[in-house]
Amino acid sequence: MNLQKKIKEVRSSIVGIGFFPGPNQVSILGTGFCVSDDGKIITAAHLLQNLTAEQISGLMANVIIEQRENGIERYQWIPITLINKNDRNDLAYFQLGDEYKKTLLKKLELEDSNKAEVGQDVYFIGFPYAAQLMNDGFGITLVVNKGMISNIKIDGTDPELKRNWLIVDAISNPGNSGCPLIDLETNKVIGVMTISFRTASQKVKDLDIREPMHIAGAKPANLIRELTK
């Protein structure tokens, strides 16, 4: 199966995470993806860190309900409920409302992230700058990035020396947090994108903007298994 077909296979598993701060307003925080046959999703825990309890209880997921041959996709916002989260591992586990049963949502399989190797080809798919793109007239935009695993970090404070970071040679933008990092060969989830490295702009120093570095970080998929036991 070529990459184009692999991407088509996973698109309906990806959801946007957000809430509605006011009438006709939407705040899209990041991305999530389905990990079960009963509507459970994984995202990054840090998406919740600046939210009030009311906002967390009002979180929604934007789920694909229709895919047409001409490339047009339709989405529906569905309430989600927090099941569990691990701030240290930056992972959160949610349950979608029953409306998900009428969507195209399907689960993604998890790869054994202990088998990951430096140089392994990967890609990730999410909703970077989702709200900005919607405001600029682009609508809901699911974006794919490709890279490779460039380093694997070990948690030196854990006596089991578990892997706690997959460093990826790719640019990741705000909104990709929580999206799946997918093994290009197996098309299974090998990690969860949670961080992008940025540096202060050298071109426009008076503006509060950050230029992306070609380095991003993902939490290994085996940490998902620990959270969802």
C-alpha positions, 0 to 999 in steps of 0.5 A: 500500500502506498503512502497516499492510500495509507493516509486515506486509511487513517483520516477518519480516525483523526479528530480536532479537539476544541470548545465553544467560548461563545455564540458562533465562536470555536476554539480549536486546541489540538488534535486527537485520534481514536484508539478503541472500537467504542469511541475512546480517543487519545490527545495531549494532556497539556491542551487542558492546562489553561482551561477552567473546569467548565471548559474541560467539561464542555470539550468537543471533538470534531469527527468526520461524518462524510468523505466524498470521492471529490475530496470533500469531507464533512465533520460533526462536533461531538461532546467528549468526557475525560476518563484519565490523564497523565500530566507527566507523560502528557497524555489524556484519554477521553470518551466520545458521546454516543453520536460517534456511532453515526460517524466514520470514526475508526480506531488506529492500531498501536505499534510497539514503540520499544521497536522504534529505531533511529532513521525509521520513516514516520508521518503525522496527521493533525489540525495545525493552526485549525482556527486560523485556517478556518477564519482565513476561509480554508475551512477544516484542514487536516494536514500531513507531515512526513519525517523520520525518528532522529533520536530516542530518549530514555527516562533516567528517573524511571528504574525501568528506563522506559522510553519517554521521547521519540524525537522527530526530524520534522516541523510540527506546528501549534494544533498538532499536539495530540495527533498520532505519529505513524510508522510509515511501514506498518501504518500503526501509531508509534507515538503521540505528537506533543511538542514542537521546538521553536526559536525567537524570530531573527527576521521580525524581532519586534513581533512575538512570533516563533520560527519552527525548528526542524525538531519535534517530539512525540510520546511513545505509543507504549505510554498510551497502553499504560494510560488506557489499562 
